[in-house]
Amino acid sequence: MRYGSLGGQDSKIEFRGSDVVAITLPLRVSEDMNKVLATGFFAVFFLSACSQSIQDYQHNTPALDLHRFFQGKAQAFGMMQDWQGKQNLHFTARLCGQWQGARGDLYEIFQFSDGRTDKRHWQLTTNGAQVIGTAGDVVGEANGTVAGNSMQFDYVLRIATTDGPVDVTVRDWMYLVSPSQLINKSTLHKYGLQVGELTLAIQQLDASASCAEFIAEFARTQVSPPTP
């Protein structure tokens, strides 16, 4: 992974790949700068206090039912942005889901614009509005809540790099915009700082399709090794 830095003589942000590793601020702060910083901290506090809640969407329609939307075959299109908001990757994905009662399996195969292939198998359990998920590259359990047309889903994702695994905290917001179309926005954080963002659109193709052939393809699919 490459190292880099941003800033001037007195202040600097150092990063490695997409990880912010150090922030250096000047020791001398003028009275005017103190006012600016105080205003900035107040703005951050105000925005945090006014951030969205899953309950804001409890009356929104169409209602999101994971058992219906993540059933059968689907396709997805998305892009990833770094911590500066710059698009650094785009990708396509194919999905297939199947359920037995409250337990579901969602298989995903990704093709990235840099030529890499990845895959993920989510094992999901629903209990009313609550959702628990596990996957091979997720640390512990993912926890989610569904309300109205939306779902908030939080987990720690372990990303393979050439320097070893890196854990990032992910928050997914999913919004069902039609019975067969869903938009997902994810933010990725490390050490409390946002290091990336993902936008994804999912189109359900055939809710009645069997996943047997897709699961066999999933088993054969080789994940690409990490690149510098």
N, C-alpha and C positions, 0 to 999 in steps of 0.2 A: 504494500500500500504506500502511496506517496504522501510526503509531508508537505505542508505549506503554511502560509501565514498571511494575515491581512492587517492593515493598520499603519500608523505613522510612528514617529520616533518615541512618543510617550505612551501610546496605547496599541495593543496588538491582540489579534485573535489567532491562535495557532490551531491547526487541525491536521489530522492524519486520515486520508481518504475522506469519508463523510463525517468523521468523529471530531468534534471540538475537543482538543486536549488541554488547552490553556488559554486563559484570558488575562491579559496584563493591562491594568488601568493606571493612569498617572497618579502619583502620590499627592501632588498639589492640585487642589480643586478650588476654583474661584467661587466667590459668592454667587455669581450668576449661574455657574455650572451647578452649584448646589440646588438652585431653584429649578433648573432644568431636570436634574436627577430626581428631585422630589416630585415634580410634575409627572415624570416618566413612571416612577414607582406607583404613584396614585393611579395613573392610567392603567398600568398592569393589574393593580388590585381591582379597579373598577371593572375592567374587561373580564377578569376571572370571576368576579361576583356575578356578572351578567352572562356567563357562558351558557350554552344550551344544555338543557336537561332532557333526558329521554321522555319524561312525563309531559314535556311541551307538545308532544306529537300524539298523545293518546287518543285524540279524536280525529286524527288524519286518516283519510282513505286513499286508496284501497288498503285494507288491513293486511299486514304482512304475516303470513303463515309459513313458517320455514318448511313444514311438511309438504306444502303444496309447491312453493317456489323452487326449493332445492330437491325436486323430484324429477327423475329422468335426465335428459340431455340438455345442456346449455352451452353457450359460447360467451366469451368475454373479451373486451378490448380495454387497454389501459395504458397509463404512462406513470413514470416516477420522476419526481423533482428533488433536487438536493436542497440543502438548508438555505440556499440563497434564492430558491424558487426556480432555478434553471432546470429545464427538462434534460435528463441524462439517459433515460431509457424509455422505450415503449414496448409493448408486448401484446400478445394474444393468448387466450387460454381456452381450453375445452374442459367441461365439467360434466360429471354425472353423479346423481344422488339417488339413494334408496333408503327407505325407512321400514322399520319394524316396530310399530307402536311409537314409544317416545324416543327410541334410539335410531339414529341415522348415520349413514356413511356418505361423505362427500369426497369424491376423487377429482383432483385438479391436475392438469398438465399444462405447463407454461412454455411458450417460445418467446425469447427476448430478442430485441433488435440487434444485440451484439453477438447473436448466434448461440447463446446458451440455452439449455433446456433445464427446467426444474419441475418438481411435482410435489403435491401435498395431499395427504389423506386425513381429512377431518373426521373424527368420531364425535358425534354430537348427541347430547341428551337434553330433552326439554322437560320442564316442570312448570306448567302454566306459562307465565311470561318470562321465566328464567331459563337460561341456556348455559350449559357447560360443554366445553369442547377440549379435545386433546388432539395433538398431531406430533409427528416425529421430530419436527424442528421447533416445537413450542415447549417452553420451560414450564412444567407444572400444568395447571388448568387454565383455560380461557373462560372468562365469565361474561355473560351478556344478558341484556334485558330487552324485551320487545314491547313496544307500545305503539298502537295505531299502525302507521305505515312504516315504522322505523325500528332500528335495532342498534344498540350500543354494545360493542364487543371489545373487551380488553384482554391483552395477553402479552407475554414476553416472547419475542421471536429470537431464536438463535441462528445467526447468519454465519455461514462458513466463509472465511477469508484466508488469504495466503499466510497471514500472521496468526492464524488460529481463530476459534469461534468468538463472535461478538454478540452480546445480548442487547437487544433494543426493546423498549416498551412501545407497544402498538395500541392505538385506539382506532377501531373501525366504527364509522357511522354508515349505516345502510338505510337507503330510502327507496321504498317500492313506489315507482311512479306510474306503473300500469300493472295489471295482473301478471304480465310476462316480462317486465323490464324493471331492473333495479340498478341504482347508482350507489357505489361504495366510495367513500372518502376516508383515507387512513392517514394518521400522523404518526411519525416514528420519533421517539425521544431517547436520548442518552444523557445521563447525568443531569436530567431535568431540562435539557435544551433540545429543541426540535432539530433533527438532523435530516429529515426527509418527509416527503408527502407522496401519497399514491392516490390516483383517481382511476376508478374502474367502473365500466358499464357491463352489466350481465343481461343477456337475452335468453330466456327459456325457449328451447326449441321444440321439445317433444316430451311432455310430462309422462307419457305412457311408455317411453322407451325403456328397454331393459339395459342394465349396466354391465351385463356379463362380459360382452366383448370389450368394453372400455376398461373394465377391471383387469382383464388379461393384458391389454395394451399397456395399462399403467404399470403392471408388474414387469413388463419387458423394457420400459422406458428407463434409460440411463441418465442420471443427473450429471450435468456438466461440472467439472471441478472449478473451484474459485480461480479468478484471474486477478493479477496485480492491479 
